[in-house]
Amino acid sequence: MVRCSLGHINFQEKTDCSEPEWWPEDFPFTIPFTKPKKFTGNWAQKMKEIIIICYQFHRSVFYYAFATIWPLMSMRVYAL
């Protein structure tokens, strides 16, 4: 997600990327992205927050909503 947001679809070894303008100020930006050793709190929740911030910045929150709902909808179809 971050790679696409920066316009780099494939940068396996790239480490000279600048922080996206949508990145939260209270969270360190690193490539590769890793959990900070001093992080306290719910890591999964923080990741969701960062994803939503990215989607909001790119005016694409509907993708997040679709990705959240799709697994539930496909389970219902296969259950029939």
Buried (B, 14 or more C-beta within 10 A) or exposed (E): BBBEBBEEEEEEEEEEBEBBEBBEEEEEBEBEEEEEEEEEEEEEEBEEEBBEBBBEBBEEEEEBEEEEEEEEEEEEEEEE
